[in-house]
Amino acid sequence: MAITETIINVPSQDLQAVFGAYDNYVKIIERTLNVTVIERDGEVKIIGDETSTDKAKRVIGELVKLSGKGSPITEQNVNYCLSLVY
């Protein structure tokens, strides 16, 4: 299985909300989808197999949309977004 990398831009004002306190939300995404998520300077790199990286990209994208609307992100939101990509 080939390992792929994808990079998405997350607005700096949404980064904390999307990643969660102590990166808890990203850790849930990483565990569930078996990917690695690395943030540097507003760029989020997702590493894993192609299917999983695509799913993680969609989940993070949805969380960014939620945060952009001013909605607080909760663990329930993260789990809901994960359930949508399965």
PDB file of N, CA, C and O in Angstrom, chain B, residues numbered from 101:
ATOM      1  N   MET B 101       0.852  -1.182   0.000  1.00  0.00           N
ATOM      2  CA  MET B 101       0.000   0.000   0.000  1.00  0.00           C
ATOM      3  C   MET B 101       0.898   1.245   0.000  1.00  0.00           C
ATOM      4  O   MET B 101       1.782   1.388   0.844  1.00  0.00           O
ATOM      5  N   ALA B 102       0.657   2.117  -0.939  1.00  0.00           N
ATOM      6  CA  ALA B 102       1.485   3.311  -1.087  1.00  0.00           C
ATOM      7  C   ALA B 102       1.124   4.362  -0.044  1.00  0.00           C
ATOM      8  O   ALA B 102      -0.044   4.567   0.287  1.00  0.00           O
ATOM      9  N   ILE B 103       2.149   5.011   0.456  1.00  0.00           N
ATOM     10  CA  ILE B 103       1.955   6.103   1.406  1.00  0.00           C
ATOM     11  C   ILE B 103       1.912   7.404   0.605  1.00  0.00           C
ATOM     12  O   ILE B 103       2.764   7.644  -0.251  1.00  0.00           O
ATOM     13  N   THR B 104       0.928   8.225   0.887  1.00  0.00           N
ATOM     14  CA  THR B 104       0.814   9.501   0.191  1.00  0.00           C
ATOM     15  C   THR B 104       0.794  10.641   1.201  1.00  0.00           C
ATOM     16  O   THR B 104       0.525  10.447   2.386  1.00  0.00           O
ATOM     17  N   GLU B 105       1.085  11.820   0.699  1.00  0.00           N
ATOM     18  CA  GLU B 105       1.024  13.032   1.511  1.00  0.00           C
ATOM     19  C   GLU B 105       0.096  14.006   0.815  1.00  0.00           C
ATOM     20  O   GLU B 105       0.119  14.132  -0.409  1.00  0.00           O
ATOM     21  N   THR B 106      -0.702  14.682   1.581  1.00  0.00           N
ATOM     22  CA  THR B 106      -1.516  15.757   1.039  1.00  0.00           C
ATOM     23  C   THR B 106      -1.391  16.943   1.974  1.00  0.00           C
ATOM     24  O   THR B 106      -1.259  16.777   3.187  1.00  0.00           O
ATOM     25  N   ILE B 107      -1.432  18.138   1.409  1.00  0.00           N
ATOM     26  CA  ILE B 107      -1.282  19.353   2.211  1.00  0.00           C
ATOM     27  C   ILE B 107      -2.519  20.217   2.030  1.00  0.00           C
ATOM     28  O   ILE B 107      -2.962  20.456   0.906  1.00  0.00           O
ATOM     29  N   ILE B 108      -3.070  20.682   3.138  1.00  0.00           N
ATOM     30  CA  ILE B 108      -4.198  21.612   3.077  1.00  0.00           C
ATOM     31  C   ILE B 108      -3.857  22.830   3.919  1.00  0.00           C
ATOM     32  O   ILE B 108      -3.085  22.747   4.874  1.00  0.00           O
ATOM     33  N   ASN B 109      -4.434  23.941   3.559  1.00  0.00           N
ATOM     34  CA  ASN B 109      -4.236  25.176   4.316  1.00  0.00           C
ATOM     35  C   ASN B 109      -5.395  25.362   5.282  1.00  0.00           C
ATOM     36  O   ASN B 109      -6.561  25.294   4.894  1.00  0.00           O
ATOM     37  N   VAL B 110      -5.065  25.594   6.523  1.00  0.00           N
ATOM     38  CA  VAL B 110      -6.071  25.864   7.543  1.00  0.00           C
ATOM     39  C   VAL B 110      -5.828  27.284   8.037  1.00  0.00           C
ATOM     40  O   VAL B 110      -4.735  27.595   8.509  1.00  0.00           O
ATOM     41  N   PRO B 111      -6.838  28.152   7.934  1.00  0.00           N
ATOM     42  CA  PRO B 111      -6.651  29.525   8.412  1.00  0.00           C
ATOM     43  C   PRO B 111      -6.195  29.533   9.871  1.00  0.00           C
ATOM     44  O   PRO B 111      -6.695  28.767  10.694  1.00  0.00           O
ATOM     45  N   SER B 112      -5.240  30.409  10.175  1.00  0.00           N
ATOM     46  CA  SER B 112      -4.650  30.413  11.518  1.00  0.00           C
ATOM     47  C   SER B 112      -5.687  30.627  12.609  1.00  0.00           C
ATOM     48  O   SER B 112      -5.542  30.101  13.712  1.00  0.00           O
ATOM     49  N   GLN B 113      -6.746  31.403  12.313  1.00  0.00           N
ATOM     50  CA  GLN B 113      -7.768  31.645  13.334  1.00  0.00           C
ATOM     51  C   GLN B 113      -8.604  30.388  13.620  1.00  0.00           C
ATOM     52  O   GLN B 113      -9.276  30.320  14.649  1.00  0.00           O
ATOM     53  N   ASP B 114      -8.569  29.402  12.726  1.00  0.00           N
ATOM     54  CA  ASP B 114      -9.348  28.170  12.916  1.00  0.00           C
ATOM     55  C   ASP B 114      -8.499  27.006  13.426  1.00  0.00           C
ATOM     56  O   ASP B 114      -9.029  25.978  13.846  1.00  0.00           O
ATOM     57  N   LEU B 115      -7.187  27.177  13.385  1.00  0.00           N
ATOM     58  CA  LEU B 115      -6.278  26.067  13.688  1.00  0.00           C
ATOM     59  C   LEU B 115      -6.511  25.474  15.077  1.00  0.00           C
ATOM     60  O   LEU B 115      -6.644  24.257  15.213  1.00  0.00           O
ATOM     61  N   GLN B 116      -6.562  26.316  16.106  1.00  0.00           N
ATOM     62  CA  GLN B 116      -6.739  25.821  17.478  1.00  0.00           C
ATOM     63  C   GLN B 116      -8.068  25.087  17.633  1.00  0.00           C
ATOM     64  O   GLN B 116      -8.131  24.037  18.271  1.00  0.00           O
ATOM     65  N   ALA B 117      -9.129  25.644  17.046  1.00  0.00           N
ATOM     66  CA  ALA B 117     -10.447  25.026  17.159  1.00  0.00           C
ATOM     67  C   ALA B 117     -10.470  23.659  16.481  1.00  0.00           C
ATOM     68  O   ALA B 117     -11.028  22.702  17.018  1.00  0.00           O
ATOM     69  N   VAL B 118      -9.861  23.574  15.300  1.00  0.00           N
ATOM     70  CA  VAL B 118      -9.866  22.325  14.534  1.00  0.00           C
ATOM     71  C   VAL B 118      -8.998  21.263  15.200  1.00  0.00           C
ATOM     72  O   VAL B 118      -9.373  20.091  15.247  1.00  0.00           O
ATOM     73  N   PHE B 119      -7.833  21.672  15.716  1.00  0.00           N
ATOM     74  CA  PHE B 119      -6.932  20.700  16.339  1.00  0.00           C
ATOM     75  C   PHE B 119      -7.392  20.311  17.746  1.00  0.00           C
ATOM     76  O   PHE B 119      -7.108  19.204  18.203  1.00  0.00           O
ATOM     77  N   GLY B 120      -8.099  21.212  18.436  1.00  0.00           N
ATOM     78  CA  GLY B 120      -8.573  20.916  19.784  1.00  0.00           C
ATOM     79  C   GLY B 120      -7.495  21.165  20.824  1.00  0.00           C
ATOM     80  O   GLY B 120      -6.313  21.298  20.506  1.00  0.00           O
ATOM     81  N   ALA B 121      -7.929  21.223  22.066  1.00  0.00           N
ATOM     82  CA  ALA B 121      -6.992  21.410  23.176  1.00  0.00           C
ATOM     83  C   ALA B 121      -6.023  20.232  23.202  1.00  0.00           C
ATOM     84  O   ALA B 121      -6.437  19.074  23.139  1.00  0.00           O
ATOM     85  N   TYR B 122      -4.731  20.538  23.295  1.00  0.00           N
ATOM     86  CA  TYR B 122      -3.681  19.505  23.303  1.00  0.00           C
ATOM     87  C   TYR B 122      -3.768  18.599  22.068  1.00  0.00           C
ATOM     88  O   TYR B 122      -3.379  17.433  22.124  1.00  0.00           O
ATOM     89  N   ASP B 123      -4.273  19.133  20.965  1.00  0.00           N
ATOM     90  CA  ASP B 123      -4.420  18.394  19.696  1.00  0.00           C
ATOM     91  C   ASP B 123      -5.330  17.168  19.820  1.00  0.00           C
ATOM     92  O   ASP B 123      -5.194  16.208  19.062  1.00  0.00           O
ATOM     93  N   ASN B 124      -6.253  17.208  20.776  1.00  0.00           N
ATOM     94  CA  ASN B 124      -7.121  16.048  21.010  1.00  0.00           C
ATOM     95  C   ASN B 124      -7.927  15.639  19.788  1.00  0.00           C
ATOM     96  O   ASN B 124      -8.074  14.447  19.519  1.00  0.00           O
ATOM     97  N   TYR B 125      -8.457  16.612  19.036  1.00  0.00           N
ATOM     98  CA  TYR B 125      -9.308  16.276  17.888  1.00  0.00           C
ATOM     99  C   TYR B 125      -8.488  15.653  16.770  1.00  0.00           C
ATOM    100  O   TYR B 125      -8.938  14.713  16.114  1.00  0.00           O
ATOM    101  N   VAL B 126      -7.291  16.171  16.551  1.00  0.00           N
ATOM    102  CA  VAL B 126      -6.422  15.600  15.517  1.00  0.00           C
ATOM    103  C   VAL B 126      -6.005  14.181  15.909  1.00  0.00           C
ATOM    104  O   VAL B 126      -5.897  13.305  15.051  1.00  0.00           O
ATOM    105  N   LYS B 127      -5.773  13.958  17.196  1.00  0.00           N
ATOM    106  CA  LYS B 127      -5.393  12.612  17.648  1.00  0.00           C
ATOM    107  C   LYS B 127      -6.518  11.618  17.363  1.00  0.00           C
ATOM    108  O   LYS B 127      -6.253  10.472  16.997  1.00  0.00           O
ATOM    109  N   ILE B 128      -7.761  12.045  17.528  1.00  0.00           N
ATOM    110  CA  ILE B 128      -8.903  11.174  17.221  1.00  0.00           C
ATOM    111  C   ILE B 128      -8.908  10.846  15.727  1.00  0.00           C
ATOM    112  O   ILE B 128      -9.100   9.693  15.338  1.00  0.00           O
ATOM    113  N   ILE B 129      -8.698  11.864  14.897  1.00  0.00           N
ATOM    114  CA  ILE B 129      -8.668  11.654  13.447  1.00  0.00           C
ATOM    115  C   ILE B 129      -7.517  10.705  13.078  1.00  0.00           C
ATOM    116  O   ILE B 129      -7.694   9.789  12.275  1.00  0.00           O
ATOM    117  N   GLU B 130      -6.346  10.931  13.667  1.00  0.00           N
ATOM    118  CA  GLU B 130      -5.187  10.085  13.378  1.00  0.00           C
ATOM    119  C   GLU B 130      -5.451   8.624  13.755  1.00  0.00           C
ATOM    120  O   GLU B 130      -5.164   7.713  12.977  1.00  0.00           O
ATOM    121  N   ARG B 131      -5.997   8.412  14.948  1.00  0.00           N
ATOM    122  CA  ARG B 131      -6.266   7.036  15.402  1.00  0.00           C
ATOM    123  C   ARG B 131      -7.330   6.361  14.546  1.00  0.00           C
ATOM    124  O   ARG B 131      -7.185   5.200  14.165  1.00  0.00           O
ATOM    125  N   THR B 132      -8.390   7.091  14.247  1.00  0.00           N
ATOM    126  CA  THR B 132      -9.513   6.502  13.518  1.00  0.00           C
ATOM    127  C   THR B 132      -9.144   6.165  12.081  1.00  0.00           C
ATOM    128  O   THR B 132      -9.526   5.115  11.565  1.00  0.00           O
ATOM    129  N   LEU B 133      -8.399   7.060  11.435  1.00  0.00           N
ATOM    130  CA  LEU B 133      -8.106   6.883  10.011  1.00  0.00           C
ATOM    131  C   LEU B 133      -6.697   6.355   9.739  1.00  0.00           C
ATOM    132  O   LEU B 133      -6.317   6.162   8.584  1.00  0.00           O
ATOM    133  N   ASN B 134      -5.925   6.123  10.798  1.00  0.00           N
ATOM    134  CA  ASN B 134      -4.563   5.612  10.656  1.00  0.00           C
ATOM    135  C   ASN B 134      -3.715   6.518   9.761  1.00  0.00           C
ATOM    136  O   ASN B 134      -3.087   6.061   8.806  1.00  0.00           O
ATOM    137  N   VAL B 135      -3.711   7.806  10.091  1.00  0.00           N
ATOM    138  CA  VAL B 135      -2.907   8.790   9.374  1.00  0.00           C
ATOM    139  C   VAL B 135      -2.060   9.569  10.379  1.00  0.00           C
ATOM    140  O   VAL B 135      -2.273   9.483  11.588  1.00  0.00           O
ATOM    141  N   THR B 136      -1.108  10.318   9.866  1.00  0.00           N
ATOM    142  CA  THR B 136      -0.325  11.237  10.683  1.00  0.00           C
ATOM    143  C   THR B 136      -0.639  12.642  10.198  1.00  0.00           C
ATOM    144  O   THR B 136      -0.623  12.906   8.996  1.00  0.00           O
ATOM    145  N   VAL B 137      -0.925  13.548  11.134  1.00  0.00           N
ATOM    146  CA  VAL B 137      -1.246  14.931  10.785  1.00  0.00           C
ATOM    147  C   VAL B 137      -0.195  15.829  11.424  1.00  0.00           C
ATOM    148  O   VAL B 137       0.038  15.779  12.631  1.00  0.00           O
ATOM    149  N   ILE B 138       0.439  16.657  10.580  1.00  0.00           N
ATOM    150  CA  ILE B 138       1.490  17.552  11.049  1.00  0.00           C
ATOM    151  C   ILE B 138       1.131  18.973  10.617  1.00  0.00           C
ATOM    152  O   ILE B 138       0.792  19.211   9.458  1.00  0.00           O
ATOM    153  N   GLU B 139       1.210  19.910  11.557  1.00  0.00           N
ATOM    154  CA  GLU B 139       0.901  21.314  11.235  1.00  0.00           C
ATOM    155  C   GLU B 139       2.173  22.128  11.321  1.00  0.00           C
ATOM    156  O   GLU B 139       2.929  22.040  12.289  1.00  0.00           O
ATOM    157  N   ARG B 140       2.396  22.938  10.267  1.00  0.00           N
ATOM    158  CA  ARG B 140       3.515  23.883  10.273  1.00  0.00           C
ATOM    159  C   ARG B 140       3.102  25.136   9.534  1.00  0.00           C
ATOM    160  O   ARG B 140       2.751  25.079   8.355  1.00  0.00           O
ATOM    161  N   ASP B 141       3.140  26.253  10.208  1.00  0.00           N
ATOM    162  CA  ASP B 141       2.869  27.554   9.582  1.00  0.00           C
ATOM    163  C   ASP B 141       1.554  27.595   8.809  1.00  0.00           C
ATOM    164  O   ASP B 141       1.492  28.142   7.708  1.00  0.00           O
ATOM    165  N   GLY B 142       0.514  27.020   9.386  1.00  0.00           N
ATOM    166  CA  GLY B 142      -0.806  27.074   8.760  1.00  0.00           C
ATOM    167  C   GLY B 142      -1.025  26.016   7.703  1.00  0.00           C
ATOM    168  O   GLY B 142      -2.143  25.868   7.210  1.00  0.00           O
ATOM    169  N   GLU B 143       0.009  25.276   7.340  1.00  0.00           N
ATOM    170  CA  GLU B 143      -0.162  24.163   6.409  1.00  0.00           C
ATOM    171  C   GLU B 143      -0.303  22.884   7.213  1.00  0.00           C
ATOM    172  O   GLU B 143       0.456  22.633   8.148  1.00  0.00           O
ATOM    173  N   VAL B 144      -1.276  22.089   6.838  1.00  0.00           N
ATOM    174  CA  VAL B 144      -1.497  20.821   7.521  1.00  0.00           C
ATOM    175  C   VAL B 144      -1.169  19.711   6.540  1.00  0.00           C
ATOM    176  O   VAL B 144      -1.778  19.595   5.476  1.00  0.00           O
ATOM    177  N   LYS B 145      -0.188  18.894   6.921  1.00  0.00           N
ATOM    178  CA  LYS B 145       0.223  17.779   6.079  1.00  0.00           C
ATOM    179  C   LYS B 145      -0.391  16.505   6.646  1.00  0.00           C
ATOM    180  O   LYS B 145      -0.297  16.241   7.845  1.00  0.00           O
ATOM    181  N   ILE B 146      -1.021  15.717   5.778  1.00  0.00           N
ATOM    182  CA  ILE B 146      -1.634  14.457   6.175  1.00  0.00           C
ATOM    183  C   ILE B 146      -0.881  13.337   5.465  1.00  0.00           C
ATOM    184  O   ILE B 146      -0.747  13.350   4.241  1.00  0.00           O
ATOM    185  N   ILE B 147      -0.395  12.378   6.231  1.00  0.00           N
ATOM    186  CA  ILE B 147       0.399  11.283   5.681  1.00  0.00           C
ATOM    187  C   ILE B 147      -0.301   9.964   5.998  1.00  0.00           C
ATOM    188  O   ILE B 147      -0.687   9.718   7.141  1.00  0.00           O
ATOM    189  N   GLY B 148      -0.460   9.125   4.988  1.00  0.00           N
ATOM    190  CA  GLY B 148      -1.079   7.816   5.161  1.00  0.00           C
ATOM    191  C   GLY B 148      -1.394   7.231   3.801  1.00  0.00           C
ATOM    192  O   GLY B 148      -0.920   7.735   2.783  1.00  0.00           O
ATOM    193  N   ASP B 149      -2.197   6.165   3.772  1.00  0.00           N
ATOM    194  CA  ASP B 149      -2.564   5.630   2.469  1.00  0.00           C
ATOM    195  C   ASP B 149      -3.563   6.588   1.811  1.00  0.00           C
ATOM    196  O   ASP B 149      -4.180   7.418   2.479  1.00  0.00           O
ATOM    197  N   GLU B 150      -3.706   6.454   0.492  1.00  0.00           N
ATOM    198  CA  GLU B 150      -4.474   7.433  -0.273  1.00  0.00           C
ATOM    199  C   GLU B 150      -5.911   7.583   0.218  1.00  0.00           C
ATOM    200  O   GLU B 150      -6.403   8.705   0.337  1.00  0.00           O
ATOM    201  N   THR B 151      -6.579   6.492   0.498  1.00  0.00           N
ATOM    202  CA  THR B 151      -7.975   6.548   0.944  1.00  0.00           C
ATOM    203  C   THR B 151      -8.084   7.268   2.285  1.00  0.00           C
ATOM    204  O   THR B 151      -8.954   8.120   2.470  1.00  0.00           O
ATOM    205  N   SER B 152      -7.203   6.923   3.215  1.00  0.00           N
ATOM    206  CA  SER B 152      -7.249   7.524   4.551  1.00  0.00           C
ATOM    207  C   SER B 152      -6.899   9.001   4.525  1.00  0.00           C
ATOM    208  O   SER B 152      -7.523   9.797   5.227  1.00  0.00           O
ATOM    209  N   THR B 153      -5.897   9.383   3.716  1.00  0.00           N
ATOM    210  CA  THR B 153      -5.533  10.803   3.655  1.00  0.00           C
ATOM    211  C   THR B 153      -6.673  11.609   3.046  1.00  0.00           C
ATOM    212  O   THR B 153      -6.932  12.737   3.466  1.00  0.00           O
ATOM    213  N   ASP B 154      -7.348  11.041   2.068  1.00  0.00           N
ATOM    214  CA  ASP B 154      -8.492  11.732   1.459  1.00  0.00           C
ATOM    215  C   ASP B 154      -9.609  11.931   2.483  1.00  0.00           C
ATOM    216  O   ASP B 154     -10.212  13.002   2.554  1.00  0.00           O
ATOM    217  N   LYS B 155      -9.881  10.891   3.276  1.00  0.00           N
ATOM    218  CA  LYS B 155     -10.920  10.988   4.309  1.00  0.00           C
ATOM    219  C   LYS B 155     -10.545  12.028   5.363  1.00  0.00           C
ATOM    220  O   LYS B 155     -11.382  12.830   5.778  1.00  0.00           O
ATOM    221  N   ALA B 156      -9.284  12.009   5.791  1.00  0.00           N
ATOM    222  CA  ALA B 156      -8.829  12.969   6.808  1.00  0.00           C
ATOM    223  C   ALA B 156      -8.927  14.395   6.276  1.00  0.00           C
ATOM    224  O   ALA B 156      -9.308  15.312   7.003  1.00  0.00           O
ATOM    225  N   LYS B 157      -8.583  14.572   5.009  1.00  0.00           N
ATOM    226  CA  LYS B 157      -8.675  15.898   4.387  1.00  0.00           C
ATOM    227  C   LYS B 157     -10.121  16.392   4.396  1.00  0.00           C
ATOM    228  O   LYS B 157     -10.379  17.564   4.670  1.00  0.00           O
ATOM    229  N   ARG B 158     -11.058  15.496   4.095  1.00  0.00           N
ATOM    230  CA  ARG B 158     -12.476  15.883   4.088  1.00  0.00           C
ATOM    231  C   ARG B 158     -12.954  16.216   5.503  1.00  0.00           C
ATOM    232  O   ARG B 158     -13.690  17.184   5.694  1.00  0.00           O
ATOM    233  N   VAL B 159     -12.544  15.423   6.492  1.00  0.00           N
ATOM    234  CA  VAL B 159     -12.948  15.674   7.883  1.00  0.00           C
ATOM    235  C   VAL B 159     -12.411  17.031   8.352  1.00  0.00           C
ATOM    236  O   VAL B 159     -13.157  17.834   8.912  1.00  0.00           O
ATOM    237  N   ILE B 160     -11.125  17.284   8.125  1.00  0.00           N
ATOM    238  CA  ILE B 160     -10.536  18.545   8.555  1.00  0.00           C
ATOM    239  C   ILE B 160     -11.190  19.705   7.819  1.00  0.00           C
ATOM    240  O   ILE B 160     -11.429  20.759   8.409  1.00  0.00           O
ATOM    241  N   GLY B 161     -11.482  19.520   6.534  1.00  0.00           N
ATOM    242  CA  GLY B 161     -12.160  20.556   5.761  1.00  0.00           C
ATOM    243  C   GLY B 161     -13.517  20.910   6.342  1.00  0.00           C
ATOM    244  O   GLY B 161     -13.875  22.085   6.415  1.00  0.00           O
ATOM    245  N   GLU B 162     -14.274  19.901   6.755  1.00  0.00           N
ATOM    246  CA  GLU B 162     -15.591  20.150   7.367  1.00  0.00           C
ATOM    247  C   GLU B 162     -15.445  20.887   8.700  1.00  0.00           C
ATOM    248  O   GLU B 162     -16.234  21.780   9.010  1.00  0.00           O
ATOM    249  N   LEU B 163     -14.438  20.510   9.482  1.00  0.00           N
ATOM    250  CA  LEU B 163     -14.217  21.172  10.770  1.00  0.00           C
ATOM    251  C   LEU B 163     -13.807  22.631  10.563  1.00  0.00           C
ATOM    252  O   LEU B 163     -14.194  23.504  11.340  1.00  0.00           O
ATOM    253  N   VAL B 164     -13.020  22.893   9.512  1.00  0.00           N
ATOM    254  CA  VAL B 164     -12.634  24.274   9.194  1.00  0.00           C
ATOM    255  C   VAL B 164     -13.872  25.086   8.827  1.00  0.00           C
ATOM    256  O   VAL B 164     -14.007  26.239   9.235  1.00  0.00           O
ATOM    257  N   LYS B 165     -14.778  24.481   8.053  1.00  0.00           N
ATOM    258  CA  LYS B 165     -16.026  25.177   7.688  1.00  0.00           C
ATOM    259  C   LYS B 165     -16.833  25.521   8.930  1.00  0.00           C
ATOM    260  O   LYS B 165     -17.333  26.637   9.068  1.00  0.00           O
ATOM    261  N   LEU B 166     -16.956  24.557   9.832  1.00  0.00           N
ATOM    262  CA  LEU B 166     -17.691  24.783  11.086  1.00  0.00           C
ATOM    263  C   LEU B 166     -17.070  25.927  11.875  1.00  0.00           C
ATOM    264  O   LEU B 166     -17.768  26.830  12.337  1.00  0.00           O
ATOM    265  N   SER B 167     -15.754  25.878  12.023  1.00  0.00           N
ATOM    266  CA  SER B 167     -15.053  26.906  12.781  1.00  0.00           C
ATOM    267  C   SER B 167     -15.205  28.267  12.110  1.00  0.00           C
ATOM    268  O   SER B 167     -15.361  29.284  12.787  1.00  0.00           O
ATOM    269  N   GLY B 168     -15.158  28.284  10.790  1.00  0.00           N
ATOM    270  CA  GLY B 168     -15.301  29.522  10.038  1.00  0.00           C
ATOM    271  C   GLY B 168     -16.657  30.178  10.230  1.00  0.00           C
ATOM    272  O   GLY B 168     -16.792  31.396  10.104  1.00  0.00           O
ATOM    273  N   LYS B 169     -17.668  29.357  10.538  1.00  0.00           N
ATOM    274  CA  LYS B 169     -19.012  29.880  10.799  1.00  0.00           C
ATOM    275  C   LYS B 169     -19.156  30.363  12.235  1.00  0.00           C
ATOM    276  O   LYS B 169     -20.200  30.883  12.628  1.00  0.00           O
ATOM    277  N   GLY B 170     -18.093  30.182  13.012  1.00  0.00           N
ATOM    278  CA  GLY B 170     -18.132  30.626  14.407  1.00  0.00           C
ATOM    279  C   GLY B 170     -18.664  29.571  15.357  1.00  0.00           C
ATOM    280  O   GLY B 170     -18.877  29.852  16.536  1.00  0.00           O
ATOM    281  N   SER B 171     -18.883  28.356  14.861  1.00  0.00           N
ATOM    282  CA  SER B 171     -19.384  27.277  15.720  1.00  0.00           C
ATOM    283  C   SER B 171     -18.237  26.683  16.527  1.00  0.00           C
ATOM    284  O   SER B 171     -17.165  26.413  15.986  1.00  0.00           O
ATOM    285  N   PRO B 172     -18.464  26.482  17.820  1.00  0.00           N
ATOM    286  CA  PRO B 172     -17.423  25.806  18.598  1.00  0.00           C
ATOM    287  C   PRO B 172     -17.349  24.341  18.156  1.00  0.00           C
ATOM    288  O   PRO B 172     -18.377  23.710  17.908  1.00  0.00           O
ATOM    289  N   ILE B 173     -16.158  23.819  18.062  1.00  0.00           N
ATOM    290  CA  ILE B 173     -15.987  22.424  17.647  1.00  0.00           C
ATOM    291  C   ILE B 173     -15.876  21.568  18.894  1.00  0.00           C
ATOM    292  O   ILE B 173     -15.151  21.898  19.832  1.00  0.00           O
ATOM    293  N   THR B 174     -16.604  20.469  18.887  1.00  0.00           N
ATOM    294  CA  THR B 174     -16.592  19.539  20.017  1.00  0.00           C
ATOM    295  C   THR B 174     -16.146  18.165  19.519  1.00  0.00           C
ATOM    296  O   THR B 174     -16.067  17.920  18.316  1.00  0.00           O
ATOM    297  N   GLU B 175     -15.860  17.285  20.460  1.00  0.00           N
ATOM    298  CA  GLU B 175     -15.499  15.912  20.102  1.00  0.00           C
ATOM    299  C   GLU B 175     -16.646  15.249  19.337  1.00  0.00           C
ATOM    300  O   GLU B 175     -16.413  14.425  18.452  1.00  0.00           O
ATOM    301  N   GLN B 176     -17.871  15.609  19.678  1.00  0.00           N
ATOM    302  CA  GLN B 176     -19.046  15.078  18.977  1.00  0.00           C
ATOM    303  C   GLN B 176     -19.019  15.477  17.493  1.00  0.00           C
ATOM    304  O   GLN B 176     -19.339  14.664  16.626  1.00  0.00           O
ATOM    305  N   ASN B 177     -18.632  16.747  17.203  1.00  0.00           N
ATOM    306  CA  ASN B 177     -18.503  17.194  15.812  1.00  0.00           C
ATOM    307  C   ASN B 177     -17.468  16.361  15.069  1.00  0.00           C
ATOM    308  O   ASN B 177     -17.686  15.947  13.930  1.00  0.00           O
ATOM    309  N   VAL B 178     -16.341  16.122  15.726  1.00  0.00           N
ATOM    310  CA  VAL B 178     -15.257  15.360  15.102  1.00  0.00           C
ATOM    311  C   VAL B 178     -15.745  13.946  14.782  1.00  0.00           C
ATOM    312  O   VAL B 178     -15.545  13.452  13.672  1.00  0.00           O
ATOM    313  N   ASN B 179     -16.380  13.306  15.751  1.00  0.00           N
ATOM    314  CA  ASN B 179     -16.876  11.941  15.536  1.00  0.00           C
ATOM    315  C   ASN B 179     -17.955  11.903  14.455  1.00  0.00           C
ATOM    316  O   ASN B 179     -18.021  10.948  13.680  1.00  0.00           O
ATOM    317  N   TYR B 180     -18.797  12.928  14.398  1.00  0.00           N
ATOM    318  CA  TYR B 180     -19.835  12.994  13.371  1.00  0.00           C
ATOM    319  C   TYR B 180     -19.201  13.118  11.987  1.00  0.00           C
ATOM    320  O   TYR B 180     -19.593  12.411  11.058  1.00  0.00           O
ATOM    321  N   CYS B 181     -18.230  14.006  11.847  1.00  0.00           N
ATOM    322  CA  CYS B 181     -17.537  14.164  10.558  1.00  0.00           C
ATOM    323  C   CYS B 181     -16.832  12.867  10.146  1.00  0.00           C
ATOM    324  O   CYS B 181     -16.836  12.496   8.972  1.00  0.00           O
ATOM    325  N   LEU B 182     -16.238  12.192  11.110  1.00  0.00           N
ATOM    326  CA  LEU B 182     -15.599  10.908  10.817  1.00  0.00           C
ATOM    327  C   LEU B 182     -16.627   9.877  10.353  1.00  0.00           C
ATOM    328  O   LEU B 182     -16.355   9.088   9.449  1.00  0.00           O
ATOM    329  N   SER B 183     -17.805   9.888  10.975  1.00  0.00           N
ATOM    330  CA  SER B 183     -18.838   8.909  10.574  1.00  0.00           C
ATOM    331  C   SER B 183     -19.333   9.187   9.149  1.00  0.00           C
ATOM    332  O   SER B 183     -19.761   8.266   8.453  1.00  0.00           O
ATOM    333  N   LEU B 184     -19.277  10.450   8.714  1.00  0.00           N
ATOM    334  CA  LEU B 184     -19.716  10.790   7.355  1.00  0.00           C
ATOM    335  C   LEU B 184     -18.790  10.264   6.285  1.00  0.00           C
ATOM    336  O   LEU B 184     -19.240   9.950   5.183  1.00  0.00           O
ATOM    337  N   VAL B 185     -17.499  10.159   6.581  1.00  0.00           N
ATOM    338  CA  VAL B 185     -16.549   9.703   5.568  1.00  0.00           C
ATOM    339  C   VAL B 185     -16.431   8.188   5.491  1.00  0.00           C
ATOM    340  O   VAL B 185     -15.794   7.661   4.579  1.00  0.00           O
ATOM    341  N   TYR B 186     -17.040   7.482   6.445  1.00  0.00           N
ATOM    342  CA  TYR B 186     -16.954   6.009   6.425  1.00  0.00           C
ATOM    343  C   TYR B 186     -18.012   5.393   5.585  1.00  0.00           C
ATOM    344  O   TYR B 186     -18.073   4.170   5.467  1.00  0.00           O
TER     345      TYR B 186
END
